[in-house]
């Protein structure tokens, strides 16, 4: 059983059109806070990002935001966090978030969320890490992506084992059990090769 002290959450800087996504972000923050699991996220105060951060803080949790200078200068950084790290660029943001986290949770989001999620999945495929990655398919949001990944395997551009690089859950209540139920990492983090 995996020891999870810190979770990186990737999610939208908007709310989307489905109010259930906001409710899921709120509930995840509550679960993280109540279970003493530190939230690491992109540092924004807007959208689902702000919701998960505020909920974690409201339930006694610690939150570290990591935001690049160009976004902080546009005043989207959350000023009420336990810690807000301002980094020079997006690449350093991803690396810092990776280093601070024991696992990753992907909530609904847009292109930025996809970029972050696929980078962590790709790094895991390349055996640069072996941290668990949980995809919350809230109300079927990520179902087209899951199907696309299956199509990639069917077309021979990835091996079937690639589909095991992440775990799909449809209920926010299943996230922490999925993280904790992941096997201990078999591959040490190798940031020198990133």
C-alpha positions as CSV (number, residue, x, y, z in Angstrom):
1,X,0.0,0.0,0.0
2,X,1.4,3.3,-1.1
3,X,2.0,6.2,1.4
4,X,0.6,9.3,-0.1
5,X,1.5,12.6,1.6
6,X,1.3,15.0,-1.3
7,X,-0.9,14.9,-4.4
8,X,-0.5,17.0,-7.5
9,X,-3.9,17.9,-9.0
10,X,-4.2,19.1,-12.6
11,X,-7.5,20.8,-13.6
12,X,-9.1,23.6,-15.4
13,X,-8.6,27.3,-14.8
14,X,-12.2,27.6,-15.8
15,X,-15.4,26.0,-14.4
16,X,-16.7,24.4,-17.6
17,X,-20.4,24.0,-18.4
18,X,-21.1,21.1,-16.0
19,X,-21.6,22.1,-12.4
20,X,-20.7,18.6,-11.3
21,X,-17.1,19.3,-12.2
22,X,-17.0,22.1,-9.7
23,X,-18.6,19.9,-7.1
24,X,-16.0,17.2,-7.7
25,X,-13.1,19.6,-7.3
26,X,-14.7,20.9,-4.1
27,X,-15.1,17.3,-2.7
28,X,-11.5,16.3,-3.7
29,X,-10.2,19.4,-1.8
30,X,-12.2,18.4,1.2
31,X,-10.9,14.8,1.1
32,X,-7.3,16.0,0.8
33,X,-7.7,18.5,3.7
34,X,-9.4,16.0,6.0
35,X,-6.9,13.3,5.3
36,X,-3.8,15.5,5.8
37,X,-2.7,15.1,2.2
38,X,-0.9,18.2,0.9
39,X,-2.2,19.6,-2.4
40,X,0.3,20.7,-5.0
41,X,-1.3,22.5,-8.0
42,X,-0.8,25.3,-10.5
43,X,-1.2,28.1,-8.1
44,X,-4.2,29.8,-9.6
45,X,-7.2,31.3,-7.8
46,X,-9.6,30.8,-10.7
47,X,-11.7,28.0,-12.0
48,X,-11.5,24.4,-10.7
49,X,-7.9,25.2,-9.6
50,X,-9.2,27.8,-7.1
51,X,-12.0,25.5,-6.0
52,X,-9.8,22.6,-5.1
53,X,-7.3,24.8,-3.3
54,X,-9.9,26.7,-1.3
55,X,-11.6,23.5,-0.3
56,X,-8.3,21.9,0.8
57,X,-7.5,24.9,2.9
58,X,-11.0,25.1,4.4
59,X,-10.7,21.6,5.7
60,X,-7.3,22.0,7.4
61,X,-5.0,21.1,4.5
62,X,-1.8,22.5,3.3
63,X,-1.6,23.8,-0.3
64,X,1.5,24.6,-2.4
65,X,0.8,26.5,-5.6
66,X,3.4,26.6,-8.3
67,X,2.9,29.4,-10.9
68,X,5.0,30.8,-13.7
69,X,6.0,34.5,-13.6
70,X,3.9,35.4,-16.6
71,X,0.7,34.1,-15.0
72,X,1.5,35.6,-11.6
73,X,2.0,39.0,-13.3
74,X,-1.5,38.8,-14.6
75,X,-2.7,38.5,-11.0
76,X,-4.2,35.0,-11.3
77,X,-2.1,33.6,-8.5
78,X,-3.9,32.6,-5.3
79,X,-2.7,34.8,-2.4
80,X,-4.2,32.7,0.4
81,X,-2.1,29.5,0.0
82,X,0.2,27.8,2.5
83,X,2.9,28.5,0.0
84,X,3.0,30.0,-3.5
85,X,6.2,29.4,-5.5
86,X,6.7,31.6,-8.5
87,X,8.9,30.0,-11.1
88,X,10.4,31.4,-14.4
89,X,8.4,29.3,-16.9
90,X,6.0,26.4,-17.5
91,X,8.8,23.8,-17.8
92,X,10.1,24.6,-14.3
93,X,6.6,24.6,-13.0
94,X,6.0,21.1,-14.2
95,X,9.3,19.9,-12.7
96,X,8.7,21.5,-9.3
97,X,5.2,20.1,-9.1
98,X,6.5,16.7,-10.0
99,X,9.2,16.8,-7.4
100,X,6.7,17.8,-4.6
101,X,4.2,15.0,-5.4
102,X,3.7,11.4,-4.5
103,X,0.9,11.0,-7.2
104,X,-1.2,12.8,-9.7
105,X,-4.9,13.4,-10.1
106,X,-6.4,14.7,-13.3
107,X,-9.8,16.5,-13.0
108,X,-11.6,18.0,-16.0
109,X,-9.8,20.7,-17.7
110,X,-8.6,22.0,-21.1
111,X,-5.4,22.0,-23.2
112,X,-3.2,22.9,-20.3
113,X,-4.6,20.0,-18.2
114,X,-4.1,17.6,-21.1
115,X,-0.5,18.8,-21.6
116,X,0.4,18.2,-17.9
117,X,-1.4,14.9,-17.7
118,X,0.2,13.5,-20.9
119,X,3.6,14.7,-19.8
120,X,3.3,12.7,-16.5
121,X,1.9,9.7,-18.4
122,X,4.7,9.9,-20.9
123,X,7.4,10.2,-18.2
124,X,6.0,7.2,-16.6
125,X,6.0,5.3,-19.9
126,X,9.6,6.2,-20.3
127,X,10.3,4.9,-16.8
128,X,11.4,8.3,-15.4
129,X,9.0,7.8,-12.5
130,X,6.5,5.3,-11.3
131,X,4.1,7.5,-9.3
132,X,0.4,6.7,-9.6
133,X,-1.8,8.8,-12.0
134,X,-5.5,8.9,-11.5
135,X,-7.9,10.2,-14.2
136,X,-11.3,11.3,-12.8
137,X,-13.8,10.6,-15.5
138,X,-16.4,12.7,-13.8
139,X,-19.7,12.5,-15.7
140,X,-17.8,10.9,-18.6
141,X,-15.7,14.0,-19.3
142,X,-12.5,12.0,-20.1
143,X,-14.3,9.1,-21.8
144,X,-13.4,10.3,-25.4
145,X,-9.8,10.6,-24.2
146,X,-9.8,7.1,-22.8
147,X,-11.3,5.9,-26.1
148,X,-8.6,7.7,-28.1
149,X,-5.9,6.1,-26.0
150,X,-7.4,2.7,-26.7
151,X,-7.5,3.6,-30.4
152,X,-3.8,4.5,-30.3
153,X,-3.1,1.0,-28.9
154,X,-5.3,-0.7,-31.5
155,X,-3.5,1.2,-34.3
156,X,-0.1,-0.1,-33.0
157,X,1.3,3.3,-31.8
158,X,1.4,2.1,-28.1
159,X,1.6,-1.2,-26.4
160,X,-1.5,-2.5,-24.5
161,X,0.5,-2.0,-21.3
162,X,0.4,1.7,-21.9
163,X,-3.3,1.7,-20.8
164,X,-2.1,0.7,-17.3
165,X,0.1,3.8,-16.9
166,X,-3.0,5.6,-15.4
167,X,-6.1,4.5,-13.5
168,X,-9.5,5.7,-14.5
169,X,-12.1,6.3,-11.8
170,X,-15.6,7.8,-12.2
171,X,-16.3,8.9,-8.6
172,X,-14.2,11.3,-6.6
173,X,-14.6,9.1,-3.6
174,X,-12.5,6.5,-5.4
175,X,-9.5,8.7,-5.9
176,X,-7.7,8.3,-2.5
177,X,-8.3,4.5,-2.4
178,X,-6.9,4.3,-5.9
179,X,-3.8,6.3,-4.9
180,X,-3.2,4.4,-1.7
181,X,-3.9,1.1,-3.4
182,X,-1.1,1.7,-6.0
183,X,2.0,-0.5,-5.6
184,X,5.1,1.2,-4.2
185,X,7.1,2.7,-7.1
186,X,9.3,0.2,-8.8
187,X,11.3,2.9,-10.6
188,X,13.1,5.7,-8.8
189,X,12.5,9.2,-10.0
190,X,15.2,10.1,-12.5
191,X,15.0,13.8,-13.0
192,X,18.4,14.0,-14.5
193,X,17.0,12.4,-17.6
194,X,13.9,14.7,-17.9
